[in-house]
Amino acid sequence: MAGANTAKFHNDMGVEIIEIGAREFECIGAKPPFDHPHIYLEMGNSNEVICPYCSTLYRHNDTLAGNGAIPEQAKLVE
């Protein structure tokens, strides 16, 4: 699953829920240097998954592109 095209998200904003277009992605918590271990998450058949490190709830939104997010600033731009 993990690869160069894997969508990456963070929660510097401290919101409870981030809607994303991807079902498989990487959560880094906050931006470096305050990030948690980078973890790859999969939603599987569910529409939601909670990051076990930062407790952010990621919810799938099929109207978004694979790297799309609400709020938009949750997308990690490297």
DRENDO-1510 file (C-alpha; in Angstrom, 1 decimal, always signed):
<recs>
REC; n; res; u; v; w
REC; 1; MET; +0.0; +0.0; +0.0 .
REC; 2; ALA; +2.6; +2.6; +1.0 .
REC; 3; GLY; +4.3; +4.3; -1.9 .
REC; 4; ALA; +5.4; +7.6; -3.4 .
REC; 5; ASN; +1.8; +8.4; -4.4 .
REC; 6; THR; +0.3; +7.7; -1.0 .
REC; 7; ALA; -1.9; +10.6; +0.2 .
REC; 8; LYS; -0.5; +12.2; +3.4 .
REC; 9; PHE; -2.5; +14.2; +6.0 .
REC; 10; HIS; -1.8; +16.1; +9.2 .
REC; 11; ASN; -3.9; +17.7; +11.9 .
REC; 12; ASP; -2.1; +20.9; +12.9 .
REC; 13; MET; -5.5; +22.5; +13.1 .
REC; 14; GLY; -6.6; +20.3; +15.9 .
REC; 15; VAL; -10.0; +19.4; +14.4 .
REC; 16; GLU; -11.9; +16.3; +15.4 .
REC; 17; ILE; -12.8; +15.1; +11.9 .
REC; 18; ILE; -11.0; +15.3; +8.6 .
REC; 19; GLU; -12.8; +14.3; +5.5 .
REC; 20; ILE; -10.6; +12.8; +2.8 .
REC; 21; GLY; -10.9; +11.3; -0.6 .
REC; 22; ALA; -8.4; +8.4; +0.0 .
REC; 23; ARG; -9.2; +5.1; +1.7 .
REC; 24; GLU; -5.5; +4.3; +2.2 .
REC; 25; PHE; -3.3; +7.1; +3.5 .
REC; 26; GLU; -0.5; +8.2; +5.8 .
REC; 27; CYS; -1.2; +10.2; +9.0 .
REC; 28; ILE; +1.7; +12.2; +10.5 .
REC; 29; GLY; -0.2; +13.9; +13.3 .
REC; 30; ALA; +1.1; +17.4; +13.3 .
REC; 31; LYS; +3.8; +18.9; +11.0 .
REC; 32; PRO; +7.4; +18.2; +11.9 .
REC; 33; PRO; +9.0; +18.6; +14.3 .
REC; 34; PHE; +5.8; +17.9; +16.3 .
REC; 35; ASP; +4.7; +14.9; +14.2 .
REC; 36; HIS; +4.0; +11.4; +15.6 .
REC; 37; PRO; +5.3; +8.2; +14.1 .
REC; 38; HIS; +4.1; +8.2; +10.5 .
REC; 39; ILE; +1.4; +5.6; +10.2 .
REC; 40; TYR; -0.3; +4.1; +7.2 .
REC; 41; LEU; -4.1; +3.6; +7.7 .
REC; 42; GLU; -6.7; +1.8; +5.7 .
REC; 43; MET; -10.5; +2.2; +5.9 .
REC; 44; GLY; -11.3; -1.2; +4.4 .
REC; 45; ASN; -15.1; -1.6; +4.1 .
REC; 46; SER; -15.7; +1.2; +6.6 .
REC; 47; ASN; -16.0; +4.9; +5.8 .
REC; 48; GLU; -14.0; +6.0; +8.9 .
REC; 49; VAL; -10.8; +5.2; +10.7 .
REC; 50; ILE; -9.3; +6.7; +13.8 .
REC; 51; CYS; -5.5; +7.3; +14.0 .
REC; 52; PRO; -4.3; +5.4; +17.1 .
REC; 53; TYR; -1.6; +8.1; +17.8 .
REC; 54; CYS; -3.4; +11.4; +17.5 .
REC; 55; SER; -7.1; +10.2; +17.7 .
REC; 56; THR; -8.0; +12.1; +14.5 .
REC; 57; LEU; -11.1; +10.7; +12.9 .
REC; 58; TYR; -10.7; +10.4; +9.2 .
REC; 59; ARG; -13.9; +10.1; +7.2 .
REC; 60; HIS; -14.1; +9.1; +3.6 .
REC; 61; ASN; -15.8; +11.6; +1.3 .
REC; 62; ASP; -16.2; +10.2; -2.3 .
REC; 63; THR; -16.7; +13.7; -3.7 .
REC; 64; LEU; -13.0; +14.5; -3.0 .
REC; 65; ALA; -10.0; +13.6; -5.1 .
REC; 66; GLY; -7.7; +10.9; -3.6 .
REC; 67; ASN; -5.5; +13.5; -1.9 .
REC; 68; GLY; -8.4; +15.9; -1.2 .
REC; 69; ALA; -9.3; +17.0; +2.3 .
REC; 70; ILE; -11.8; +19.0; +4.3 .
REC; 71; PRO; -10.3; +21.2; +5.8 .
REC; 72; GLU; -8.1; +21.6; +2.7 .
REC; 73; GLN; -5.0; +22.5; +4.8 .
REC; 74; ALA; -4.9; +19.0; +6.2 .
REC; 75; LYS; -3.2; +17.8; +3.0 .
REC; 76; LEU; +0.5; +17.5; +3.6 .
REC; 77; VAL; +2.4; +19.4; +0.9 .
REC; 78; GLU; +6.0; +18.3; +0.8 .
</recs>
